[in-house]
Amino acid sequence: MSDAPGVGRGAVTPLRVVIGLCLVAPFVAMLWVGSYAKTDPVFIGIPFFYWYQMLWVLISTALTMTAYKLWHLDQRGRAAASRDASAASAASSGALGTPASSDAPANPKGGAAE
C-alpha cells in the first residue's frame, strides 16, 4: 500500500459510493415487487407490471455503463496519485539522479583511466 492518503485499495471515496448506488439501484427496484405489482397505468396496451420491468432493463444498462465509466475514472486517478506519491517519495529520499554504484571503474574495459 502507498503512504499517500486516500490511495489505498480499501478507501471509500464519494465516487465509489456513487458507483455502488448505480449498481445496487436496479436490484432494489426489481426486488421491491410490491411497488410495481399492478396493471395500471397501461402504456400502449402493455400493463404496468411488464413495461416497468422493461424500462428498468434500459435504466440498468445506463446505470451500469455510468458505473463502468466512473470506475475507470477512479482507477486512472488512483494510478496517477500512486505514481505521483512514489515519485515524490523517491525524490525526497534522494534516490533520483544518484549513480548506481560508486565502485564502477572509470574505463569501460576495466582498467584505470589514462
Sequence and secondary structure as in RCSB ss.txt:
>XXXX:A:sequence
MSDAPGVGRGAVTPLRVVIGLCLVAPFVAMLWVGSYAKTDPVFIGIPFFYWYQMLWVLISTALTMTAYKLWHLDQ
RGRAAASRDASAASAASSGALGTPASSDAPANPKGGAAE
>XXXX:A:secstr
  SSTT STT   HHHHHHHHHHHHHHHHHH GGGT S  S BTTB HHHHHHHHHHHHHHHHHHHHHHHHHHHH
HHHHHHHHHHHHHHHHHTT TT  S TTS SSTTSS   
